[in-house]
Amino acid sequence: MEQTINCAEACVNGCVLGDKCPNIEFKAATSKFIEETSLDQMLEMAEERLRKKMTEPPKWVFPEDS
């Protein structure tokens, strides 16, 4: 029986499922990114994304008719 949890809420302080985590395939890629990318590069990436987001036109969301 596979355990289903909301990782965004349950794993705030670390993975609670360990080796049974459904997102385990992303763990290696994330570790590699953190090891190979300097903090300065990460900050530049974040600043660039924020700059793009601030220059995007607003997105309007209209509720569907019921």
C-alpha positions as CSV (number, residue, x, y, z in Angstrom):
1,M,0.0,0.0,0.0
2,E,1.5,3.3,-1.1
3,Q,1.3,6.1,1.4
4,T,0.1,9.5,0.0
5,I,1.0,12.7,1.7
6,N,1.2,16.4,0.8
7,C,5.0,16.9,0.7
8,A,4.7,20.7,0.8
9,E,3.2,20.5,4.2
10,A,4.5,17.2,5.8
11,C,8.1,17.5,4.7
12,V,8.8,21.1,5.7
13,N,11.6,20.0,8.0
14,G,12.8,17.1,5.8
15,C,11.4,14.1,4.0
16,V,9.2,12.0,6.3
17,L,9.0,9.0,3.9
18,G,12.7,8.4,3.3
19,D,13.4,5.9,0.6
20,K,9.7,5.5,-0.1
21,C,9.4,9.2,-1.2
22,P,7.5,9.6,-4.5
23,N,9.9,12.5,-5.4
24,I,13.1,10.6,-4.8
25,E,14.3,10.9,-8.4
26,F,14.6,14.7,-8.0
27,K,16.8,14.3,-4.9
28,A,20.0,13.5,-6.9
29,A,19.4,16.3,-9.4
30,T,18.8,18.8,-6.6
31,S,21.9,17.7,-4.7
32,K,24.0,18.0,-7.9
33,F,22.6,21.5,-8.6
34,I,23.3,22.7,-5.0
35,E,26.9,21.3,-5.1
36,E,27.8,22.7,-8.6
37,T,26.1,26.1,-8.4
38,S,27.5,28.9,-6.4
39,L,25.3,31.0,-4.1
40,D,26.1,34.0,-6.3
41,Q,24.8,32.2,-9.4
42,M,21.6,31.1,-7.5
43,L,21.0,34.7,-6.4
44,E,21.5,35.9,-10.0
45,M,19.0,33.4,-11.2
46,A,16.5,34.5,-8.6
47,E,17.0,38.2,-9.5
48,E,16.6,37.5,-13.2
49,R,13.3,35.6,-12.6
50,L,12.0,38.4,-10.3
51,R,12.9,41.0,-13.0
52,K,11.0,39.0,-15.6
53,K,8.0,38.5,-13.4
54,M,7.9,42.3,-12.6
55,T,7.9,43.2,-16.3
56,E,5.2,40.7,-17.3
57,P,1.8,42.1,-17.9
58,P,-0.8,41.3,-15.3
59,K,-2.7,38.0,-15.7
60,W,-6.4,38.3,-15.2
61,V,-8.3,35.3,-13.9
62,F,-12.1,35.3,-14.5
63,P,-14.3,32.9,-12.6
64,E,-16.2,30.5,-14.7
65,D,-20.0,30.9,-14.9
66,S,-21.7,28.5,-12.7
